Amino acid sequence: MENDLPTHEVQSCRKLDFEDVDLQEINDNALPLCITDGNQGNQIFLPLAIPDDLVPKLDMEFDTEVAAKNFYQKYAKASGFGTRLSKGHKDKNSDLMLDRIFCCSREGKKPKDKRNMIVKCPRPETRCDCSARMKISCRQGEKYRVVQFVAEHNHELSTPSKTHLFRSHRHVTMAHEAEIDMARSCGITPKQSIELMSKQVGGRENLGFIRDDLKNYLRSKRSIPMMQCDTGGILEYLQGMQLEDPNFFYAIQVDEDDLITNIFWADAKMRTDFAHFGDVVCFDTTYRKHKDGRPIALFVGVNHHKQTTVFGAALLYDETILTFEWLFDTFAKAMMGKIPRTILTDQDGRMATALASQWPTTYHRLCIWHIYQNAATHLADVFKDFQNFAADFSQCIYDYENEDDFFEGWSEMLKTYGLEDNKWLKKMFDIKEKWALVYGRETFCADMTTTQRSESMNSVIKKYVSYKHGLLEFFEHFQRLLDDRRYNESVADFKGNQSTPAMTFPCRILQHAASVYTHEVYEKFKEELCKGIDCKWEVDGELGNQMSYRVTPHGKTSHHLVTYDSSTNSICCSCKKFEFAGFLCSHALKILMTLNIVTIPDAYILKRWTKAAKTGNVHVSSESSPEMELKAKLSFRYKELSYLYMQLMTKASECDEAYEIAKDGFWKMSEQMDACCQGKKKMKEVRIEEHCSVYQDVDTNPSEIAYNKIKGIKVKEKVTYKSSKRPRSALEMATKKRKYKVKEKFSSKRLQEFGHNVVNSSMDSATIQGFARELPPQQLSNQVITPQVVAAPLAQAFDRTGGVLRPGDTEFSDNLTHETFGVEAAN
């Protein structure tokens, strides 16, 4: 070429980019050769140091157009430019491509934009009419042959470390999509995902795509359920869960317009857990956990590790009686007709009405925490004026062991505080059986008196689900929550089986408790045993084999009546701790230790608190079709092969020989599987047709017919939330106001004003008294309040806090009162 162009000046162009200095680029041997035309001043760029087997040559043959395209792309990536598909001609009688041109991505010129010329962010121009290309043709034979190749470019070429930024060299493969989906399902952000994947392949230039491609993939993935109007995406997700888990149960309620209103779901683990621990259920609803603002209803309970476990979940359209009736009925169907013995809820009248109609045999208790919350709202003045009212009100809830004492204590409380005509207390007395412990001591509640477990789950949900998430994203991230909590349960099972609690002192009854109970329940039992040591007892009476004892706890005057029957080795306490919580109380343990009984009687070891709580057969029905079973097998095969090949990749990467063996084996297996799949493809199509024809003769489930008629999801009114935090209660709001007033008292503006006036001694005695009341009484006690006295401690506090005094500083006290300080200052 140099002989053909004698007037050209040949020089090697090495341009250093000092903004991003890279030693690898500086020493790069693949920099292009720049040829300058002396007559016209044009520059021609040629790639150098390209392996000969990557350079296209005339008459080179390819079996397919795709093979030729892939070859030219490899050459382009090594040379430092991008590619595009250009012109081509097809056979008129068939779809066979007769010829095709692969050109540089900067070929041609940018066409004139026919849109509005006022564009905020116009794209930069990349076309410069480059003529580099490769043309293939099969007009003269069966294979494609290179008939034209132009290697010269009229623009600078990129270095190899930046070639991956060209659009033609960026591809998100199926393997990448699987990794991205997995990272997204774990709550990993796109930035963290691409950093992790880049580390795995040795740098971003080896990844094959950039962060924008990852965002585009996620955006297109999110747009799929939007194109399906959310309905198809949600139904597809639920059906996919049922394919992976044949015992997955879900139910959908539609209105008269065939729009989805309520969704309930429970997987096999939820249904199994309910079979073991479903005797007590906490039920509550929460808002603001996803974009649509629908109430989320959770059925939760407590397992043998005292951990919160989820029995079922629902997305509701509203909170009417009909909605709750459908939900409770659906929950019972999912749990094979079993309903809980006890359920704890808040004071929602619609829940109570639905429970009475659907689960009449279930004991309904109200959350004590919600009762205190409502009392703070309806009896705010009483709590403020009488300091002892809270203790008397709590005594009516917890302390009484028989109904007569409760009636007497309740009447005394009303009379003492003048609340005989209070409407809210009258209403609460009418439903006393649902909240007073005197009526619930003999009902098993798993040691729960509040719906705090439901409330805590609501706070946990916001760690996984944002109010910005749609319905489909809510389902996916809610599954993460379940997976994490189930893993914690597995960890607790492992610790319980592989270790024993530490013994504070060698006691046979504690050793027996440690051998049967889980670690968490053992700690509760040990706490009761320690309380029993300090209890006093005396014989109350004897009747045949039964002995009665009076047990008085330490520091209390009231006693509990404990009865022991030696013939049956049974014991009973008037506090009903065992009947309510499931393990013996301190009063009963005191008598057992006194009688030298060193093991817990078998009748008082509840299985649901033991290490063997989940033993035994639990039947969960599975109504799956042959098609569902087939897809479940496919899912199982995929997971098992993924695990096996992950182990293989780990071993193959340890040395070069193992690496080559793995590669050779992969290509051999790939050829065998391709041959196998092609041979069975027609047989599979025949089987699918036969399978579909069989299903056309089978009667369709009525619920499935309803699902087929679904038109969409019933949309709630537009609700805009600034955050996913729950609304504050009246008690919390009152507390917040009090704290705000305390903070306002120590404002920096007021301190600056005081300091300025102290220095100039321009305050009168009344003003000094007012400011001095904000100082701790212990600093000014028995002193005459003057500017000299108050200036020093206040100035020190002001300097130490940087001009802002906060509640809790040593110089100031949250609990000081103006009246108290005024008396001390006057003295």
HUJO-V41714 format. One line per field, one symbol per residue. psi: psi as a letter, one per 40 degrees, with the letter a starting at -180 (. if undefined). A space follows every 10 residues. Layout:
psi: ???
This chain:
psi: ddddgdeihh ihhhhhhedg hhddddehee iihhhhhdde eihhhhiifh ideehiiieh iididddddd dddddddddf iiiihaiihi hdeiehhdii hhiieeiaih ihheaheghd giiihehffi ehihhiifde adihihehhh eiifiiiiid eedeeideeh hhiddddddd dddddeehid dddddddddd efideedeii dddddddddd ddeddddefd dddddddddd ddddgdehhi ihhiaeefhh dihiihaddd ddddddfedh hhhiiiifei deeihhhhhi ahaeefihih diiihidafi dddddddddd ddddffehii dihhiafhdd ddddddddgd ehhhiihddd ddddddddfd dddddhdedd dddddddddi eidddddddd ddddddeffd ehdddddddd fdeedhddee dehheffhei fddddddddd deedhieeia dddddddddd dddddddddd dddddddeii ihhdihhddd ddddddiidd dddddddddd dddeiiiihd ihgbehhhih hhiheidiii hhhhhddefi ihieefdddd deiiiddddd ddddefheih idefhhdeei dfdeiihhhh ihgiiddddd dddddddddd dddddddddd ddediddddd dddddddddd ddddddddde dddddddddd ddddddehhi hdddddddeh dahhhiihhh ieieiiiiid dddddddddd dddddfiddd ddddddddde feiidddddd ddeeihddde hfihhiddde dddddddddd efehhiheid eihdeiiddd dddddd.
